[in-house]
Amino acid sequence: MSTLSRRLLGTLAAATLSAGAAVVYDSNGFESPTFSTGNLNGQDSWGVNYTSSAVQVQTAVVRSGSQAVEAQRTADNPSSCYVERGITATTGLVEVKASLRVDNTVNSAGYFDAFYVSKSDTNNDRETILYFWSNGNINVFDGGTERTVSTWTAGNWYDIDFVFDTTAQTFDLAINGSTVATDYAFLNASATSVNTLIFQEYGGQAGSKLYIDNVSVAVVPEPAALSLLLLGGWVLAHRRRS
């Protein structure tokens, strides 16, 4: 059964499952009281690759709610900007979501913003990498091949929704609710669990910005478990009608 088929079954079960039962991590939109406006570094175990003011929880640009993260190139950040969080090692069917917006109005050719899903923070443990390239393409790795799956426009939000099958080492990807990749292969064979989420702003010039909101990781029910769950729901409903 393909990752997409399992994903559809998992979606079918969403109304039956309790919302919190499958959640591994939820940023809750970077909202208060877990997050306060200001430097993101150290809040709810999030880290950045430097401690300048360039990565902020702010209120001016959000996907939903009242707060989101802004990562930008500034004069005190001569290299790329990394935003990272480790999570509980998760296997099986793992759904990873994030809302991203790129405001690289001063971007230059060859630069990008990226979303890495990994077993660790090394270069050899990655399920895949999703790129917002300066040419307007959204690319993602299918095994060792980088494929264009969509396009982006500065100032627009994009809801990224991955479902990873860590056993088959394949994944599906939907952007703004439309499936753009099915059964793509993991980038690295050593990626056997989802442990680390990394976002990178590499816009090339000061003023380039990446906004991050609504980051979450959840376990999707396996088909066998889902069948039992749905059967149990049917039996319960039948008894109530009787």
VEXLO-824158 format. One record per residue (C-alpha): x, y, z; residue number from 0; residue in one letter. Coordinates in pm, 1 decimal, decimal comma. Example, Ala and Ser with C-alpha at 12.3 -4.5 7.8 and 13.67 -1.06 7.14 Angstrom:
% VEXLO-824158
u	v	w	i	aa
1230,0	-450,0	780,0	0	A $
1367,0	-106,0	714,0	1	S $
//
This chain:
% VEXLO-824158
u	v	w	i	aa
0,0	0,0	0,0	0	M $
141,0	340,7	-99,8	1	S $
215,1	615,3	147,2	2	T $
-62,9	817,6	-15,2	3	L $
-318,5	537,8	38,3	4	S $
-217,2	508,3	401,9	5	R $
-237,5	883,0	434,4	6	R $
-593,8	885,2	301,7	7	L $
-688,1	618,3	553,5	8	L $
-528,1	824,3	826,9	9	G $
-729,0	1127,0	716,8	10	T $
-1046,4	917,4	728,5	11	L $
-971,7	834,4	1089,0	12	A $
-909,7	1193,8	1193,2	13	A $
-1269,3	1243,8	1304,4	14	A $
-1248,3	932,2	1522,0	15	T $
-906,1	981,3	1678,6	16	L $
-862,1	1222,4	1965,3	17	S $
-657,5	1518,8	1847,6	18	A $
-381,8	1475,1	2104,5	19	G $
-334,1	1099,2	2085,8	20	A $
-104,7	1096,7	1782,2	21	A $
75,3	1427,0	1832,3	22	V $
452,2	1408,1	1884,2	23	V $
519,9	1782,4	1875,0	24	Y $
304,0	2087,8	1811,7	25	D $
433,7	2443,2	1815,0	26	S $
72,2	2559,6	1862,7	27	N $
147,5	2833,6	1614,3	28	G $
427,7	2977,8	1831,2	29	F $
156,9	3132,9	2045,2	30	E $
167,3	3262,0	2401,5	31	S $
216,6	3146,4	2673,9	32	P $
463,4	2885,4	2542,9	33	T $
631,3	3150,0	2328,6	34	F $
687,0	3517,5	2396,4	35	S $
781,2	3784,1	2145,3	36	T $
1153,4	3832,3	2102,4	37	G $
1451,7	3608,5	2039,1	38	N $
1340,9	3251,0	1959,2	39	L $
1664,9	3092,0	2079,9	40	N $
1596,5	2868,7	2381,2	41	G $
1218,4	2897,1	2372,0	42	Q $
1046,9	2554,8	2385,5	43	D $
1380,9	2387,5	2296,5	44	S $
1418,9	2577,1	1968,2	45	W $
1772,0	2678,1	1876,6	46	G $
1938,2	2901,6	1620,6	47	V $
2294,7	2897,5	1492,1	48	N $
2369,6	3231,9	1653,9	49	Y $
2201,6	3445,3	1919,9	50	T $
2157,7	3775,4	1739,1	51	S $
1818,3	3939,3	1704,4	52	S $
1766,8	3793,7	1356,5	53	A $
1533,3	3507,2	1462,1	54	V $
1232,0	3650,2	1637,5	55	Q $
888,5	3549,3	1755,5	56	V $
686,6	3841,8	1618,7	57	Q $
327,8	3951,8	1556,1	58	T $
342,8	4146,4	1228,8	59	A $
339,3	3850,9	983,8	60	V $
152,2	3531,9	1079,4	61	V $
-22,7	3244,4	904,3	62	R $
-282,6	3214,2	1180,2	63	S $
-318,3	3321,4	1539,8	64	G $
-115,5	3619,0	1658,2	65	S $
250,9	3504,2	1651,4	66	Q $
499,3	3339,9	1413,6	67	A $
876,5	3314,0	1370,6	68	V $
1075,0	3548,8	1147,8	69	E $
1427,3	3447,1	1041,0	70	A $
1614,8	3706,9	841,2	71	Q $
1955,2	3798,6	710,0	72	R $
2088,7	4099,5	895,3	73	T $
2413,5	4293,4	907,9	74	A $
2531,0	4082,6	1203,2	75	D $
2456,7	3755,9	1021,2	76	N $
2711,5	3713,4	741,5	77	P $
2630,1	3344,4	688,4	78	S $
2306,3	3148,7	651,5	79	S $
2052,4	3136,4	930,8	80	C $
1948,4	2798,6	1081,1	81	Y $
1644,1	2742,5	1304,9	82	V $
1626,1	2393,8	1458,2	83	E $
1431,7	2174,5	1698,1	84	R $
1486,1	1812,6	1800,2	85	G $
1181,9	1596,1	1872,0	86	I $
1117,5	1248,1	2012,4	87	T $
1247,5	989,6	1762,7	88	A $
937,9	888,2	1566,6	89	T $
887,7	595,6	1328,6	90	T $
607,9	448,5	1118,5	91	G $
387,0	689,8	927,4	92	L $
491,4	1035,0	1042,4	93	V $
315,7	1354,4	933,6	94	E $
524,4	1672,3	944,5	95	V $
362,3	2009,8	882,2	96	K $
481,8	2368,3	860,8	97	A $
352,0	2691,8	713,7	98	S $
626,2	2887,0	536,8	99	L $
647,1	3228,1	372,3	100	R $
950,3	3368,5	191,7	101	V $
991,1	3745,3	158,5	102	D $
1313,0	3748,6	-41,6	103	N $
1244,0	4064,2	-237,3	104	T $
1620,1	4134,3	-246,5	105	V $
1715,6	3776,3	-324,3	106	N $
1983,7	3699,1	-580,2	107	S $
2038,9	3401,8	-811,1	108	A $
2147,2	3074,8	-651,9	109	G $
2010,0	3143,4	-303,3	110	Y $
1728,4	2966,4	-122,9	111	F $
1522,7	2898,6	185,7	112	D $
1496,8	2535,6	295,1	113	A $
1312,4	2291,5	521,4	114	F $
1507,8	1980,3	629,9	115	Y $
1346,2	1673,5	789,0	116	V $
1611,9	1448,6	942,7	117	S $
1704,2	1166,8	1176,9	118	K $
1972,4	1398,1	1315,4	119	S $
2132,3	1730,6	1229,8	120	D $
2401,5	1573,4	1012,7	121	T $
2404,7	1589,6	633,8	122	N $
2373,3	1211,1	597,7	123	N $
2054,1	1139,7	794,3	124	D $
1789,2	1329,6	599,7	125	R $
1451,2	1210,6	479,8	126	E $
1442,9	1497,9	233,2	127	T $
1507,1	1868,6	180,6	128	I $
1247,8	2111,2	46,3	129	L $
1382,6	2425,7	-122,5	130	Y $
1229,8	2761,1	-210,6	131	F $
1480,0	2854,5	-483,2	132	W $
1543,7	3212,5	-593,6	133	S $
1413,6	3127,4	-944,0	134	N $
1062,5	3078,0	-802,0	135	G $
1063,7	2697,0	-795,6	136	N $
982,3	2474,6	-499,7	137	I $
1204,7	2167,6	-522,2	138	N $
1225,8	1852,7	-311,7	139	V $
1461,7	1556,0	-314,5	140	F $
1334,0	1222,1	-444,0	141	D $
1621,9	995,8	-344,4	142	G $
1928,9	1171,0	-483,1	143	G $
1730,0	1358,9	-748,5	144	T $
1606,6	1710,9	-685,4	145	E $
1264,5	1759,5	-847,4	146	R $
1055,8	2071,5	-905,2	147	T $
709,2	2015,1	-756,9	148	V $
559,5	2365,8	-747,1	149	S $
633,9	2738,4	-758,8	150	T $
631,0	3016,6	-501,4	151	W $
573,5	3390,2	-489,3	152	T $
728,1	3624,6	-234,7	153	A $
483,7	3724,4	37,3	154	G $
254,2	3420,9	3,3	155	N $
210,1	3149,2	266,6	156	W $
261,9	2781,8	175,5	157	Y $
125,4	2503,8	396,2	158	D $
374,6	2215,4	371,5	159	I $
239,9	1870,5	463,5	160	D $
472,3	1568,6	449,3	161	F $
381,2	1209,5	535,9	162	V $
691,8	993,2	581,6	163	F $
691,0	613,6	588,4	164	D $
1009,4	534,1	778,9	165	T $
976,8	160,5	706,5	166	T $
942,3	188,0	328,1	167	A $
1158,7	505,1	330,1	168	Q $
916,1	691,5	106,6	169	T $
706,5	1004,8	150,0	170	F $
419,5	1206,9	8,5	171	D $
404,3	1585,4	-3,3	172	L $
108,7	1821,3	-26,6	173	A $
136,5	2199,6	-62,9	174	I $
-166,3	2412,8	20,6	175	N $
-378,7	2098,8	21,0	176	G $
-273,2	1969,0	-323,2	177	S $
-59,4	1654,6	-350,0	178	T $
258,3	1732,4	-546,6	179	V $
469,8	1422,2	-470,7	180	A $
379,1	1057,8	-408,4	181	T $
610,0	777,9	-293,1	182	D $
927,6	981,7	-329,8	183	Y $
1233,8	804,9	-186,4	184	A $
1427,7	923,1	118,4	185	F $
1741,3	1121,3	47,4	186	L $
1960,1	912,3	280,8	187	N $
1925,9	540,9	360,3	188	A $
2030,7	607,4	720,8	189	S $
1717,5	819,5	777,4	190	A $
1510,1	565,9	971,5	191	T $
1320,7	800,1	1204,3	192	S $
1209,0	1160,8	1225,0	193	V $
1409,3	1333,7	1498,7	194	N $
1503,1	1681,5	1381,7	195	T $
1338,0	1973,8	1200,6	196	L $
1560,1	2243,0	1050,5	197	I $
1470,9	2562,8	865,2	198	F $
1734,8	2764,2	679,8	199	Q $
1725,4	3121,7	550,5	200	E $
1995,8	3167,9	287,8	201	Y $
1864,3	3464,1	94,8	202	G $
2202,7	3601,0	3,2	203	G $
2146,6	3960,4	108,6	204	Q $
2050,7	4143,9	425,5	205	A $
1673,8	4179,9	443,0	206	G $
1582,9	3836,3	308,9	207	S $
1323,9	3677,2	537,4	208	K $
1169,9	3337,1	607,4	209	L $
853,2	3316,7	818,3	210	Y $
762,8	2992,8	1000,1	211	I $
430,0	2904,3	1160,8	212	D $
220,2	2602,1	1266,6	213	N $
496,8	2341,2	1292,5	214	V $
376,2	1997,4	1401,4	215	S $
468,6	1628,6	1396,4	216	V $
215,4	1348,1	1440,4	217	A $
189,5	971,3	1397,7	218	V $
-61,9	861,6	1131,5	219	V $
-254,7	539,1	1213,9	220	P $
-140,0	229,4	1027,6	221	E $
-410,2	69,0	806,7	222	P $
-459,6	-235,1	1034,5	223	A $
-503,1	-19,4	1343,0	224	A $
-728,4	213,8	1148,2	225	L $
-952,8	-72,2	1037,6	226	S $
-999,2	-181,8	1399,3	227	L $
-1061,7	176,8	1501,6	228	L $
-1328,7	228,6	1237,7	229	L $
-1486,0	-109,8	1315,4	230	L $
-1501,9	-19,5	1681,9	231	G $
-1669,0	310,5	1591,7	232	G $
-1925,3	128,1	1377,6	233	W $
-2003,1	-121,4	1654,9	234	V $
-2045,8	157,4	1907,4	235	L $
-2276,6	352,9	1676,3	236	A $
-2476,5	35,7	1602,8	237	H $
-2522,4	-38,2	1972,1	238	R $
-2641,9	317,0	2031,6	239	R $
-2898,7	285,1	1754,1	240	R $
-3013,2	-48,9	1899,9	241	S $
//
